[in-house]
Amino acid sequence: MNDNVFAFCPACGSKNIQTLRDGFKWQCPDCGFELFNNVASAVGLVISNARHEVLFEVRAKDPRKGFLALPGGFCDCDESAEQAAVRECREELGLVPQNLRYLCSWPNTYPYKNMLYKTCDLFFSAALPQNASFTVQQNEVSELKWISVRTKEDVKNLPLAFESARKTLFVWLEEQ
């Protein structure tokens, strides 16, 4: 990770670009350009079945390729968190979730291509439509796994891609 440092100003090309706020603001004294790396909104869904199993995706790409994640992703511009949760589920799993209910939110760090992005991850619980059939988005998801999640120890042992998902599963368990 290069701590979000730029070598040149993206507006004027000056080498005097300054990295501020721990790599979350850039300012050019030569042209006055300012850029902020603001917090991005992301969503995740805890989808469970009657056997107390939770649906996980195995990530098909970095960051944390091969680790488990809850279905979800970044919110698009002009989209609510609920709309993003439905869209991401439709894109990644090929179906529309039912009974979407807000669960909790957590800050998260998302390292991607030598940049650190801070996110606010908003999580929802949801159900699958009856007789659900998956159409997996293969560039995002290498496989789906139903994993029994009954105790905090179960959650602690999961190879999760993001700590925000682990904290969310603790909250979800308390509500079961």
N, C-alpha and C positions, 0 to 999 in steps of 0.2 A: 504494500500500500504506500502511496506517495503522499499521504496526508492532504490530499486535495490541493496540490500546488500546481499552478499554471506557470509555464515559462514565458508566455507572451500574452498580451492583452488581446482578447478576441475581437475587439472593435478597431484598434489602431495598430496592433502588432508590436507595441512597445515592450521592451524587456523589463520595464519598471513596474509591472503588475504586482500588486501587494496582496498577499494572502492574509486574511484577518479572521477573527472569531474561530480559531482552530480549524480553518479550512472550509468554513461555511459562508464566507463573504470574500469577494475579490473587488479590488478597487485600483483603477489606473490613475496615477497623479498627472499623467500627460494629457489624457483626453477627457477625464472625468467619468469614464465608464464605471458602473457598479453592477455587480451580479451577486445575488443571494441564492444560496442552496437551501431553500426553505424545506420544511418538513413536508413529506408527501403522505397522502392518505392511502392506506391499503386495507383490504378486507380479507377475512378468512371465515370458513364455515366448518362448524362441528356438526357432521352428519353421522348419526348413530342409528343402529338397528335394535330390534327387540332382544338380541343376544348381548346387549351392552358392548357392542363392537363399534369402533369409530372408523370412518373411511379416511384413509391417508393416501396421498399421492407420493410416489417416489420421484423426486425431482430429476428431470431429464437434462437440465443445464445448470450452469453456475449462476449464482453462487450456491454452494452446498449441494452440488450434483450428487445424486445417489442417496441423499438423506430424505427423511420423511417430512411431508408438509401437509397442512390442511388445504383443501381446495380454496383458491382465492387469488388475489393479485392486486395491482394498483388501480385506484380509482381514476377514471378518465375525467377530463375537463367537463364541467357542467353536468356532472353525474352525482347522484346521492350515493351514500355508502350502501344503501339497500339495492339500488339499481346496479351498482358495481358487483355486489355479491351475486345477484341473479345472472348478470352478464358473464362473470368469470366462471360460474358453475356451468352455464350453458356452453361457453367456449371450451373449458377443460374437460368436462364430463359428458357433454352432449345432452343435458337435460336441465329443466327448470326446477329449482328447489321449492319445496312447499313449507308452509308454517315458519317462515323466516322470523326469527326473534332475536333482538339485540342481546348480547351476553356480557361483553366487557371490551375494554380497549387497553393497549399497552404500547409504550414506546419501543422502537426496534431500530437496529442498525443493519443496513443492507449494503454490504460491500459488493461493488460491481465494477469491473474493468478499471482497477486502480483508483476508484473514487468511493468515498463513504457517503451513503445517503441515509438520512434519518427519516424514519417513518412513524406515523401514528397508525397502528394496526387496530382496526375495529372488527370484532368477531361476533358472529351470529350462530345460533343453533338453527338447524333446518332438518327437514325430512325429505325423503325421496318420494317421487310419485310411485303409486302402486305399479308393480311389474316393471320397474325401472330397467332400462337397457342403456349401457354406457357406450359412448363414442368418444374415446380418449384423444385429446390433442397431443399427438406424439412428440412434437417439438418441446412441449412443456412437461409432459408426464410420461415416464417410462413404464410405469405400471401402477395399479391400484391395489391397496391392501386393506382388508378389514382386520383390525387388531383389537383384541379385548382390552378395555380400559375400565378397570373396576376400582383400582386403588391409586393412591399417590405414588406408591412404589412402581406400579405399572408405568405411570407417566415418566417417572425419573429414569427408567431404563430404556425409553424410546430414543432412537437416534434422530432427534428432531433437527430440522434445518435452522429453526429460529426459536429463541428463548421466549418470545411473545406467545408462541403456540403452546409451549409447556405451561406457562402461567395461566393461559386460557383454559387448558384442560383441567388444571387444579380448580378453577372457578366452576367449570362445567360439572366436575365430580361433586362438588358441594351442593349443586342444585338437583342432583339425581336422587 
